[in-house]
Amino acid sequence: MAAPVGIAVRTLLSVLGCLMVAVLIYTIATDGLPFRTELLTRWMAALLIDFYIHIAIIGAWVVYKESSWIIASVWVILLICFGSVTTCGYIVLQFYKLTPEESSKDPIYFVLVSHQKRDDMEHKKGLSVVIARVIFGVLGCLMLGTLLYTLIVDGSPFRAELYTPWIVATLIDFYINVVALSVWIAYKESSWISALLWIVFLVCCGSITTCVYIVRQLLYLSPDQPISLILFKNNHRDLKPIDPPLIVGVNE
């Protein structure tokens, strides 16, 4: 039997994915295509930077998950083009790929983990921990600078005239990705209080919080450890490959 948390997350993301498809269709039907210069206001530009930092983070996980660079590239392109629709579709697909045993034990862990063979993982090395800290630190500072600049130059975002149909659609798209990232944070944190605090900061500050959270997790790793370990709870980082069908791809 599938664990209730897995069913709940799968159902939630399925509903949110369908919601975003409906929002896109409605916005295109009522306001036309988004490829118009007048739509690119300062706050829209800031929102898009925030949005695509999250897309880059989710895309990095997709690349880690997929054994084929071609398949990973296709999914990343779909993420760039369709945002949270792709995020929800990809995650729900991963849930459906789980075996009954994986679904009943810890579905979120098995959705996160790559099912590539250990030899393939060794061949496909990613960024070092130090470089990853720098990259996510720079992305967080970029978003903070963008936010401060836009506030100074264009004032508060809480103005009715800013909320065009495409701004609203992009905000919905953005916050559906925030929901997906919040599920990951809730899975990782041992305390519901700390998880709730991080999620509140994530809702309020977007990718700035995401980057801070990732850098914080990277600081717990030594430079020779794979950065993929930040995906998992601390007690899962030390799993041994005694059960290959279930734990393949987990780094010691």
Accessible surface in RSA format (square Angstrom, percent):
REM  Atomic radii and reference values for relative SASA: ProtOr
REM  Chains: A
REM  Algorithm: Lee & Richards
REM  Probe-radius: 1.40
REM  Slices: 20
REM RES _ NUM      All-atoms   Total-Side   Main-Chain    Non-polar    All polar
REM                ABS   REL    ABS   REL    ABS   REL    ABS   REL    ABS   REL
RES MET A   1   202.32 104.8 147.88  97.9  54.44 129.6 121.60 103.4  80.73 107.0
RES ALA A   2    32.77  30.1  21.99  33.9  10.78  24.5  21.99  31.0  10.78  28.5
RES ALA A   3    16.13  14.8  11.76  18.1   4.38  10.0  15.98  22.5   0.15   0.4
RES PRO A   4   111.47  81.2 105.94  96.6   5.53  20.1 108.80  89.8   2.67  16.6
RES VAL A   5    74.36  48.9  67.99  61.6   6.37  15.3  72.92  63.4   1.44   3.9
RES GLY A   6     4.25   5.2   0.00   N/A   4.25   5.2   4.05  11.1   0.19   0.4
RES ILE A   7    73.18  41.6  72.60  54.1   0.57   1.4  72.66  52.3   0.51   1.4
RES ALA A   8    59.92  55.1  47.94  74.0  11.98  27.2  56.24  79.2   3.68   9.7
RES VAL A   9    13.66   9.0  13.07  11.8   0.59   1.4  13.66  11.9   0.00   0.0
RES ARG A  10    60.24  25.3  60.24  30.7   0.00   0.0   1.39   1.9  58.85  35.7
RES THR A  11    73.08  52.0  69.34  70.3   3.74   8.9  58.83  79.0  14.25  21.5
RES LEU A  12    77.57  43.2  73.01  52.2   4.56  11.5  77.26  54.3   0.31   0.8
RES LEU A  13     1.70   0.9   1.70   1.2   0.00   0.0   1.70   1.2   0.00   0.0
RES SER A  14    42.15  35.6  33.79  45.1   8.36  19.3  34.22  72.9   7.93  11.1
RES VAL A  15    88.45  58.2  84.28  76.3   4.18  10.1  87.57  76.1   0.88   2.4
RES LEU A  16    26.36  14.7  26.36  18.9   0.00   0.0  26.36  18.5   0.00   0.0
RES GLY A  17     8.37  10.3   0.00   N/A   8.37  10.3   8.37  23.0   0.00   0.0
RES CYS A  18    90.02  68.1  81.43  90.8   8.59  20.2  28.16  71.3  61.86  66.7
RES LEU A  19    82.84  46.1  76.79  54.9   6.06  15.2  82.20  57.7   0.64   1.7
RES MET A  20     1.02   0.5   1.02   0.7   0.00   0.0   1.02   0.9   0.00   0.0
RES VAL A  21    62.39  41.1  62.17  56.3   0.22   0.5  62.39  54.2   0.00   0.0
RES ALA A  22    55.01  50.6  46.74  72.1   8.27  18.8  51.83  73.0   3.18   8.4
RES VAL A  23    22.49  14.8  19.97  18.1   2.53   6.1  22.46  19.5   0.03   0.1
RES LEU A  24    40.60  22.6  40.60  29.0   0.00   0.0  40.60  28.5   0.00   0.0
RES ILE A  25   112.40  64.0 109.45  81.5   2.94   7.1 111.07  80.0   1.33   3.6
RES TYR A  26   147.93  69.1 143.80  81.8   4.13  10.8 105.70  79.4  42.23  52.1
RES THR A  27     5.04   3.6   4.82   4.9   0.22   0.5   0.22   0.3   4.82   7.3
RES ILE A  28    74.19  42.2  69.25  51.6   4.94  11.9  69.25  49.9   4.94  13.4
RES ALA A  29    84.32  77.5  41.77  64.5  42.55  96.8  52.97  74.6  31.36  83.1
RES THR A  30    81.40  57.9  43.06  43.7  38.34  91.4  47.41  63.7  34.00  51.4
RES ASP A  31    38.29  26.8  28.18  28.0  10.11  23.9   6.57  15.5  31.72  31.6
RES GLY A  32    31.51  38.9   0.00   N/A  31.51  38.9  28.05  77.0   3.46   7.7
RES LEU A  33   105.75  58.9 100.82  72.1   4.93  12.4 100.82  70.8   4.93  13.3
RES PRO A  34    42.03  30.6  30.63  27.9  11.39  41.4  30.63  25.3  11.39  70.8
RES PHE A  35   176.07  88.1 141.58  87.7  34.49  89.8 150.63  91.3  25.44  72.8
RES ARG A  36    80.26  33.7  66.69  34.0  13.57  32.3  51.79  70.8  28.47  17.3
RES THR A  37   126.94  90.3 110.79 112.3  16.15  38.5  88.42 118.8  38.53  58.2
RES GLU A  38   117.64  67.5  89.74  67.9  27.90  66.4  65.67 127.0  51.97  42.4
RES LEU A  39    19.84  11.1  14.34  10.3   5.51  13.8  16.84  11.8   3.01   8.1
RES LEU A  40   109.31  60.9  86.86  62.1  22.45  56.4  87.77  61.6  21.54  58.0
RES THR A  41    56.12  39.9  47.60  48.3   8.52  20.3  54.69  73.5   1.43   2.2
RES ARG A  42   123.17  51.7 113.45  57.8   9.72  23.2  29.06  39.7  94.11  57.0
RES TRP A  43    23.73   9.5  22.47  10.9   1.26   3.0  22.47  12.0   1.26   2.0
RES MET A  44    11.96   6.2  11.96   7.9   0.00   0.0  11.96  10.2   0.00   0.0
RES ALA A  45    36.47  33.5  34.29  52.9   2.18   5.0  35.80  50.4   0.67   1.8
RES ALA A  46     3.10   2.9   2.01   3.1   1.09   2.5   2.50   3.5   0.60   1.6
RES LEU A  47    20.68  11.5  16.51  11.8   4.17  10.5  20.29  14.2   0.40   1.1
RES LEU A  48    52.03  29.0  51.65  37.0   0.38   1.0  52.00  36.5   0.03   0.1
RES ILE A  49    60.23  34.3  55.31  41.2   4.91  11.8  59.75  43.0   0.48   1.3
RES ASP A  50    17.53  12.3  17.53  17.4   0.00   0.0   0.50   1.2  17.03  17.0
RES PHE A  51     8.24   4.1   8.23   5.1   0.01   0.0   8.24   5.0   0.00   0.0
RES TYR A  52    86.58  40.4  81.14  46.2   5.45  14.2  56.80  42.7  29.78  36.7
RES ILE A  53     7.58   4.3   6.15   4.6   1.43   3.5   7.44   5.4   0.14   0.4
RES HIS A  54     0.22   0.1   0.22   0.2   0.00   0.0   0.22   0.2   0.00   0.0
RES ILE A  55     5.94   3.4   5.71   4.3   0.23   0.6   5.71   4.1   0.23   0.6
RES ALA A  56    55.20  50.8  37.53  57.9  17.66  40.2  48.43  68.2   6.77  17.9
RES ILE A  57    18.00  10.2  14.59  10.9   3.41   8.2  15.36  11.1   2.64   7.2
RES ILE A  58    10.97   6.2   8.96   6.7   2.01   4.8  10.97   7.9   0.00   0.0
RES GLY A  59     5.11   6.3   0.00   N/A   5.11   6.3   5.11  14.0   0.00   0.0
RES ALA A  60    56.09  51.6  41.22  63.6  14.87  33.8  48.57  68.4   7.52  19.9
RES TRP A  61    28.56  11.5  23.34  11.3   5.22  12.3  27.85  14.8   0.71   1.2
RES VAL A  62     1.39   0.9   1.39   1.3   0.00   0.0   1.39   1.2   0.00   0.0
RES VAL A  63    37.58  24.7  37.58  34.0   0.00   0.0  37.58  32.7   0.00   0.0
RES TYR A  64    30.34  14.2  23.59  13.4   6.75  17.6  29.45  22.1   0.90   1.1
RES LYS A  65    19.04   9.3   9.07   5.6   9.97  23.7   4.57   4.1  14.47  15.4
RES GLU A  66    19.36  11.1  18.26  13.8   1.10   2.6   1.52   2.9  17.85  14.6
RES SER A  67    83.69  70.7  57.75  77.1  25.94  59.8  26.10  55.6  57.59  80.7
RES SER A  68    34.67  29.3  28.89  38.6   5.78  13.3  24.90  53.0   9.76  13.7
RES TRP A  69   151.72  60.9 147.58  71.4   4.14   9.7 128.99  68.8  22.73  36.9
RES ILE A  70   135.09  76.9 131.58  98.0   3.51   8.5 135.03  97.2   0.06   0.2
RES ILE A  71    83.25  47.4  82.00  61.1   1.25   3.0  83.25  59.9   0.00   0.0
RES ALA A  72     0.44   0.4   0.44   0.7   0.00   0.0   0.44   0.6   0.00   0.0
RES SER A  73    53.46  45.2  48.05  64.1   5.41  12.5  29.17  62.1  24.29  34.0
RES VAL A  74    77.52  51.0  76.60  69.3   0.93   2.2  77.38  67.2   0.14   0.4
RES TRP A  75    49.30  19.8  49.30  23.9   0.00   0.0  37.72  20.1  11.58  18.8
RES VAL A  76    38.11  25.1  38.11  34.5   0.00   0.0  38.11  33.1   0.00   0.0
RES ILE A  77   101.44  57.7 101.28  75.5   0.16   0.4 101.44  73.0   0.00   0.0
RES LEU A  78    63.02  35.1  63.02  45.1   0.00   0.0  63.02  44.3   0.00   0.0
RES LEU A  79     1.41   0.8   1.41   1.0   0.00   0.0   1.41   1.0   0.00   0.0
RES ILE A  80    84.48  48.1  81.40  60.6   3.08   7.4  81.40  58.6   3.08   8.3
RES CYS A  81    82.85  62.7  47.14  52.6  35.72  83.9  14.06  35.6  68.79  74.2
RES PHE A  82   101.81  50.9  98.17  60.8   3.65   9.5 101.55  61.6   0.26   0.8
RES GLY A  83     1.67   2.1   0.00   N/A   1.67   2.1   0.02   0.0   1.65   3.7
RES SER A  84     0.01   0.0   0.00   0.0   0.01   0.0   0.00   0.0   0.01   0.0
RES VAL A  85    36.07  23.7  32.76  29.7   3.32   8.0  32.76  28.5   3.32   9.0
RES THR A  86    10.29   7.3   4.65   4.7   5.63  13.4   6.56   8.8   3.73   5.6
RES THR A  87     1.47   1.0   0.60   0.6   0.86   2.1   1.47   2.0   0.00   0.0
RES CYS A  88     2.18   1.6   2.07   2.3   0.10   0.2   2.13   5.4   0.05   0.1
RES GLY A  89    37.31  46.0   0.00   N/A  37.31  46.0  31.71  87.0   5.60  12.5
RES TYR A  90     2.75   1.3   2.75   1.6   0.00   0.0   2.75   2.1   0.00   0.0
RES ILE A  91    20.78  11.8  20.78  15.5   0.00   0.0  20.78  15.0   0.00   0.0
RES VAL A  92    20.11  13.2  20.11  18.2   0.00   0.0  20.11  17.5   0.00   0.0
RES LEU A  93    69.93  38.9  67.69  48.4   2.24   5.6  69.58  48.9   0.35   0.9
RES GLN A  94     9.22   5.2   8.04   5.9   1.18   2.8   0.66   1.4   8.56   6.5
RES PHE A  95    11.27   5.6   6.79   4.2   4.48  11.7   6.79   4.1   4.48  12.8
RES TYR A  96   143.80  67.1 116.77  66.4  27.04  70.3  82.92  62.3  60.88  75.0
RES LYS A  97   127.54  62.2  97.36  59.7  30.18  71.9  71.36  64.2  56.18  59.8
RES LEU A  98    21.04  11.7   4.57   3.3  16.47  41.4   4.77   3.3  16.27  43.8
RES THR A  99    64.38  45.8  61.36  62.2   3.02   7.2  63.34  85.1   1.05   1.6
RES PRO A 100   112.74  82.2 103.68  94.5   9.06  32.9 111.31  91.9   1.42   8.8
RES GLU A 101    85.72  49.2  79.29  60.0   6.43  15.3  30.94  59.8  54.78  44.7
RES GLU A 102     5.13   2.9   5.13   3.9   0.00   0.0   0.00   0.0   5.13   4.2
RES SER A 103    17.66  14.9  17.56  23.4   0.10   0.2   6.69  14.2  10.97  15.4
RES SER A 104    52.06  44.0  30.87  41.2  21.19  48.8  18.95  40.4  33.11  46.4
RES LYS A 105   119.78  58.4  87.82  53.9  31.96  76.1  64.35  57.9  55.43  59.0
RES ASP A 106    31.94  22.4  30.41  30.3   1.54   3.6  15.99  37.6  15.95  15.9
RES PRO A 107     2.79   2.0   2.79   2.5   0.00   0.0   2.79   2.3   0.00   0.0
RES ILE A 108    17.96  10.2  17.93  13.4   0.03   0.1  17.96  12.9   0.00   0.0
RES TYR A 109     3.12   1.5   3.12   1.8   0.00   0.0   3.12   2.3   0.00   0.0
RES PHE A 110     9.92   5.0   9.80   6.1   0.12   0.3   9.80   5.9   0.12   0.3
RES VAL A 111     6.22   4.1   6.20   5.6   0.02   0.1   6.22   5.4   0.00   0.0
RES LEU A 112    16.74   9.3  16.74  12.0   0.00   0.0  16.74  11.8   0.00   0.0
RES VAL A 113     0.08   0.1   0.08   0.1   0.00   0.0   0.08   0.1   0.00   0.0
RES SER A 114     0.00   0.0   0.00   0.0   0.00   0.0   0.00   0.0   0.00   0.0
RES HIS A 115    78.10  42.7  57.57  40.0  20.53  52.5  46.24  47.7  31.87  37.1
RES GLN A 116    10.28   5.7   4.28   3.1   6.00  14.3   7.40  15.7   2.88   2.2
RES LYS A 117   147.09  71.8 146.51  89.9   0.58   1.4  89.16  80.3  57.92  61.7
RES ARG A 118    86.55  36.3  82.95  42.3   3.60   8.6  57.46  78.5  29.09  17.6
RES ASP A 119   115.77  81.1 107.78 107.3   7.99  18.9  31.52  74.2  84.25  84.0
RES ASP A 120    69.22  48.5  66.50  66.2   2.72   6.4  13.72  32.3  55.51  55.4
RES MET A 121    27.41  14.2  20.28  13.4   7.12  17.0  20.34  17.3   7.06   9.4
RES GLU A 122    92.54  53.1  86.84  65.7   5.70  13.6  39.00  75.4  53.54  43.7
RES HIS A 123   165.88  90.7 138.65  96.4  27.23  69.7  94.80  97.7  71.08  82.7
RES LYS A 124    37.36  18.2  22.51  13.8  14.85  35.4  28.34  25.5   9.02   9.6
RES LYS A 125   157.90  77.0 126.69  77.7  31.21  74.3  96.73  87.1  61.17  65.2
RES GLY A 126    68.12  84.0   0.00   N/A  68.12  84.0  35.67  97.9  32.45  72.7
RES LEU A 127    86.18  48.0  74.85  53.5  11.33  28.5  77.80  54.6   8.38  22.6
RES SER A 128    48.21  40.7  36.52  48.7  11.69  26.9  41.82  89.1   6.39   9.0
RES VAL A 129     0.00   0.0   0.00   0.0   0.00   0.0   0.00   0.0   0.00   0.0
RES VAL A 130    73.45  48.3  73.45  66.5   0.00   0.0  73.45  63.8   0.00   0.0
RES ILE A 131    88.24  50.2  87.06  64.9   1.18   2.8  88.24  63.5   0.00   0.0
RES ALA A 132     0.04   0.0   0.04   0.1   0.00   0.0   0.04   0.1   0.00   0.0
RES ARG A 133    54.18  22.7  50.60  25.8   3.58   8.5  17.43  23.8  36.75  22.3
RES VAL A 134    89.71  59.0  82.06  74.3   7.66  18.5  89.31  77.6   0.41   1.1
RES ILE A 135    65.91  37.5  62.80  46.8   3.11   7.5  65.58  47.2   0.33   0.9
RES PHE A 136    24.11  12.1  24.11  14.9   0.00   0.0  24.11  14.6   0.00   0.0
RES GLY A 137    26.65  32.9   0.00   N/A  26.65  32.9  25.43  69.8   1.23   2.7
RES VAL A 138    91.32  60.1  88.23  79.9   3.08   7.4  90.34  78.5   0.97   2.6
RES LEU A 139    39.70  22.1  39.70  28.4   0.00   0.0  39.70  27.9   0.00   0.0
RES GLY A 140     7.72   9.5   0.00   N/A   7.72   9.5   7.46  20.5   0.26   0.6
RES CYS A 141    89.49  67.7  80.22  89.5   9.27  21.8  26.47  67.1  63.03  68.0
RES LEU A 142    90.02  50.1  80.57  57.6   9.45  23.8  88.68  62.3   1.34   3.6
RES MET A 143     6.76   3.5   6.76   4.5   0.00   0.0   6.76   5.7   0.00   0.0
RES LEU A 144    80.36  44.8  80.36  57.5   0.00   0.0  80.36  56.4   0.00   0.0
RES GLY A 145    36.96  45.6   0.00   N/A  36.96  45.6  32.61  89.5   4.35   9.7
RES THR A 146    22.04  15.7  15.29  15.5   6.75  16.1  14.09  18.9   7.95  12.0
RES LEU A 147    52.50  29.2  52.50  37.6   0.00   0.0  52.50  36.9   0.00   0.0
RES LEU A 148    90.17  50.2  90.17  64.5   0.00   0.0  90.17  63.3   0.00   0.0
RES TYR A 149   130.00  60.7 126.44  71.9   3.56   9.3  95.74  71.9  34.25  42.2
RES THR A 150     3.64   2.6   3.64   3.7   0.00   0.0   0.00   0.0   3.64   5.5
RES LEU A 151    70.07  39.0  60.94  43.6   9.13  22.9  61.57  43.2   8.50  22.9
RES ILE A 152   146.62  83.4 115.40  86.0  31.22  75.2 122.68  88.3  23.94  65.0
RES VAL A 153    63.36  41.7  32.48  29.4  30.88  74.4  37.69  32.7  25.67  69.6
RES ASP A 154    34.88  24.4  24.79  24.7  10.09  23.9   4.62  10.9  30.26  30.2
RES GLY A 155    30.18  37.2   0.00   N/A  30.18  37.2  28.32  77.7   1.86   4.2
RES SER A 156    51.24  43.3  43.23  57.7   8.01  18.4  38.55  82.1  12.68  17.8
RES PRO A 157    31.18  22.7  30.54  27.8   0.64   2.3  30.54  25.2   0.64   4.0
RES PHE A 158   173.20  86.7 143.38  88.8  29.82  77.6 147.47  89.4  25.73  73.6
RES ARG A 159    70.16  29.5  64.30  32.8   5.86  14.0  47.28  64.6  22.88  13.9
RES ALA A 160    93.77  86.2  67.59 104.3  26.19  59.6  74.29 104.6  19.48  51.6
RES GLU A 161   125.32  72.0  94.53  71.5  30.79  73.3  68.05 131.6  57.28  46.8
RES LEU A 162    22.02  12.3  16.92  12.1   5.10  12.8  19.73  13.9   2.30   6.2
RES TYR A 163    88.85  41.5  67.59  38.5  21.26  55.3  51.91  39.0  36.94  45.5
RES THR A 164    48.83  34.7  45.01  45.6   3.82   9.1  46.70  62.7   2.13   3.2
RES PRO A 165    65.40  47.7  55.94  51.0   9.46  34.4  63.53  52.5   1.86  11.6
RES TRP A 166    14.55   5.8  14.55   7.0   0.00   0.0  14.55   7.8   0.00   0.0
RES ILE A 167    11.54   6.6  11.54   8.6   0.00   0.0  11.54   8.3   0.00   0.0
RES VAL A 168    61.87  40.7  61.87  56.0   0.00   0.0  61.87  53.8   0.00   0.0
RES ALA A 169     1.67   1.5   1.14   1.8   0.53   1.2   1.48   2.1   0.20   0.5
RES THR A 170    15.43  11.0  12.58  12.8   2.85   6.8   7.66  10.3   7.76  11.7
RES LEU A 171    49.15  27.4  49.05  35.1   0.11   0.3  49.15  34.5   0.00   0.0
RES ILE A 172    52.68  30.0  47.79  35.6   4.89  11.8  52.42  37.7   0.26   0.7
RES ASP A 173    16.42  11.5  16.42  16.3   0.00   0.0   0.65   1.5  15.77  15.7
RES PHE A 174     4.74   2.4   4.73   2.9   0.01   0.0   4.74   2.9   0.00   0.0
RES TYR A 175    81.54  38.1  80.91  46.0   0.63   1.6  54.47  40.9  27.07  33.4
RES ILE A 176     6.56   3.7   6.40   4.8   0.16   0.4   6.50   4.7   0.06   0.2
RES ASN A 177     0.29   0.2   0.29   0.3   0.00   0.0   0.17   0.4   0.13   0.1
RES VAL A 178     3.18   2.1   3.18   2.9   0.00   0.0   3.18   2.8   0.00   0.0
RES VAL A 179    47.57  31.3  46.87  42.4   0.71   1.7  47.55  41.3   0.03   0.1
RES ALA A 180    12.04  11.1   3.60   5.6   8.44  19.2   4.57   6.4   7.47  19.8
RES LEU A 181    13.43   7.5  12.89   9.2   0.53   1.3  13.43   9.4   0.00   0.0
RES SER A 182    13.20  11.2  12.71  17.0   0.49   1.1  11.60  24.7   1.61   2.2
RES VAL A 183    30.36  20.0  27.14  24.6   3.22   7.8  29.66  25.8   0.70   1.9
RES TRP A 184    23.74   9.5  21.91  10.6   1.83   4.3  23.36  12.5   0.38   0.6
RES ILE A 185     2.22   1.3   2.22   1.7   0.00   0.0   2.22   1.6   0.00   0.0
RES ALA A 186    26.79  24.6  16.36  25.2  10.43  23.7  16.66  23.5  10.13  26.8
RES TYR A 187    15.12   7.1   4.43   2.5  10.70  27.8  14.01  10.5   1.11   1.4
RES LYS A 188    18.50   9.0   3.12   1.9  15.38  36.6   0.70   0.6  17.81  19.0
RES GLU A 189    33.78  19.4  20.30  15.4  13.48  32.1   1.89   3.7  31.89  26.0
RES SER A 190   123.74 104.6  79.19 105.7  44.54 102.6  56.99 121.4  66.75  93.5
RES SER A 191    45.95  38.8  40.45  54.0   5.51  12.7  35.15  74.9  10.80  15.1
RES TRP A 192   199.49  80.1 192.12  93.0   7.37  17.3 162.90  86.9  36.59  59.4
RES ILE A 193   129.25  73.6 127.26  94.8   1.99   4.8 128.98  92.9   0.28   0.8
RES SER A 194    32.70  27.6  30.54  40.8   2.16   5.0  30.44  64.8   2.25   3.2
RES ALA A 195     1.03   0.9   1.03   1.6   0.00   0.0   1.03   1.5   0.00   0.0
RES LEU A 196   112.83  62.8 111.44  79.7   1.38   3.5 112.66  79.1   0.17   0.4
RES LEU A 197    98.80  55.0  98.69  70.6   0.11   0.3  98.69  69.3   0.11   0.3
RES TRP A 198    40.58  16.3  40.48  19.6   0.10   0.2  30.72  16.4   9.86  16.0
RES ILE A 199    38.80  22.1  38.80  28.9   0.00   0.0  38.80  27.9   0.00   0.0
RES VAL A 200    71.91  47.3  69.87  63.3   2.04   4.9  71.91  62.5   0.00   0.0
RES PHE A 201   110.17  55.1 110.17  68.2   0.00   0.0 110.17  66.8   0.00   0.0
RES LEU A 202     0.16   0.1   0.16   0.1   0.00   0.0   0.16   0.1   0.00   0.0
RES VAL A 203    66.50  43.8  64.64  58.5   1.86   4.5  64.64  56.2   1.86   5.0
RES CYS A 204    96.92  73.3  57.91  64.6  39.00  91.7  23.78  60.3  73.13  78.9
RES CYS A 205    50.83  38.5  43.19  48.2   7.64  18.0   6.07  15.4  44.77  48.3
RES GLY A 206     2.72   3.4   0.00   N/A   2.72   3.4   1.13   3.1   1.59   3.6
RES SER A 207     0.00   0.0   0.00   0.0   0.00   0.0   0.00   0.0   0.00   0.0
RES ILE A 208    26.40  15.0  26.40  19.7   0.00   0.0  26.40  19.0   0.00   0.0
RES THR A 209     8.52   6.1   5.28   5.4   3.24   7.7   4.33   5.8   4.19   6.3
RES THR A 210     1.56   1.1   1.34   1.4   0.22   0.5   1.56   2.1   0.00   0.0
RES CYS A 211     1.47   1.1   1.35   1.5   0.13   0.3   1.47   3.7   0.00   0.0
RES VAL A 212    78.48  51.6  74.38  67.3   4.10   9.9  77.41  67.3   1.07   2.9
RES TYR A 213     0.30   0.1   0.30   0.2   0.00   0.0   0.30   0.2   0.00   0.0
RES ILE A 214     4.15   2.4   4.15   3.1   0.00   0.0   4.15   3.0   0.00   0.0
RES VAL A 215    32.61  21.5  32.61  29.5   0.00   0.0  32.61  28.3   0.00   0.0
RES ARG A 216    90.49  38.0  88.80  45.3   1.69   4.0  26.80  36.6  63.69  38.6
RES GLN A 217     8.44   4.7   8.44   6.2   0.00   0.0   0.00   0.0   8.44   6.4
RES LEU A 218     0.53   0.3   0.53   0.4   0.00   0.0   0.53   0.4   0.00   0.0
RES LEU A 219   111.97  62.4  89.37  63.9  22.59  56.8  89.37  62.8  22.59  60.8
RES TYR A 220   128.65  60.1  97.71  55.6  30.93  80.5  81.63  61.3  47.01  58.0
RES LEU A 221     6.79   3.8   2.20   1.6   4.59  11.5   3.30   2.3   3.50   9.4
RES SER A 222    47.89  40.5  40.72  54.3   7.16  16.5  40.69  86.7   7.19  10.1
RES PRO A 223    87.81  64.0  76.57  69.8  11.24  40.9  76.71  63.3  11.11  69.0
RES ASP A 224   129.16  90.5  91.76  91.3  37.40  88.4  50.59 119.1  78.57  78.4
RES GLN A 225    62.50  35.0  56.42  41.2   6.08  14.5  15.18  32.3  47.33  35.9
RES PRO A 226    51.53  37.6  40.37  36.8  11.16  40.6  51.13  42.2   0.40   2.5
RES ILE A 227    42.04  23.9  40.18  29.9   1.86   4.5  40.18  28.9   1.86   5.0
RES SER A 228    14.53  12.3   8.93  11.9   5.60  12.9  13.11  27.9   1.41   2.0
RES LEU A 229     1.26   0.7   1.26   0.9   0.00   0.0   1.26   0.9   0.00   0.0
RES ILE A 230    17.10   9.7  17.10  12.7   0.00   0.0  17.10  12.3   0.00   0.0
RES LEU A 231    22.75  12.7  22.75  16.3   0.00   0.0  22.75  16.0   0.00   0.0
RES PHE A 232     0.38   0.2   0.38   0.2   0.00   0.0   0.38   0.2   0.00   0.0
RES LYS A 233    70.30  34.3  69.85  42.9   0.45   1.1  20.17  18.2  50.13  53.4
RES ASN A 234   103.70  71.5  94.39  91.2   9.31  22.4  32.00  77.0  71.69  69.3
RES ASN A 235   105.75  72.9  83.40  80.6  22.34  53.8  46.97 113.0  58.78  56.8
RES HIS A 236    23.45  12.8  23.45  16.3   0.00   0.0   4.95   5.1  18.50  21.5
RES ARG A 237    25.36  10.6  24.23  12.3   1.14   2.7  14.60  20.0  10.76   6.5
RES ASP A 238   105.02  73.6  94.85  94.4  10.17  24.0  30.47  71.7  74.55  74.3
RES LEU A 239    51.37  28.6  48.08  34.4   3.29   8.3  50.67  35.6   0.70   1.9
RES LYS A 240   113.39  55.3 109.02  66.9   4.37  10.4  71.84  64.7  41.56  44.3
RES PRO A 241    58.41  42.6  42.30  38.6  16.11  58.5  42.67  35.2  15.74  97.8
RES ILE A 242   150.68  85.7 117.23  87.3  33.44  80.6 124.35  89.5  26.32  71.4
RES ASP A 243    45.17  31.6  43.93  43.7   1.24   2.9  16.04  37.8  29.13  29.1
RES PRO A 244    83.90  61.1  81.69  74.5   2.21   8.1  83.05  68.6   0.85   5.3
RES PRO A 245    97.47  71.0  77.07  70.3  20.41  74.2  89.75  74.1   7.72  48.0
RES LEU A 246     7.95   4.4   7.75   5.5   0.20   0.5   7.75   5.4   0.20   0.5
RES ILE A 247    19.08  10.9  18.73  14.0   0.35   0.9  18.76  13.5   0.32   0.9
RES VAL A 248    38.26  25.2  33.63  30.4   4.63  11.2  38.02  33.0   0.24   0.7
RES GLY A 249     4.49   5.5   0.00   N/A   4.49   5.5   3.01   8.3   1.48   3.3
RES VAL A 250     3.18   2.1   0.54   0.5   2.64   6.4   1.03   0.9   2.16   5.9
RES ASN A 251    20.66  14.2  20.34  19.7   0.32   0.8   3.99   9.6  16.67  16.1
RES GLU A 252   103.00  59.1  65.35  49.4  37.65  89.6  34.91  67.5  68.09  55.6
END  Absolute sums over single chains surface
CHAIN  1 A    13127.8      11200.3       1927.5       9704.5       3423.3
END  Absolute sums over all chains
TOTAL         13127.8      11200.3       1927.5       9704.5       3423.3
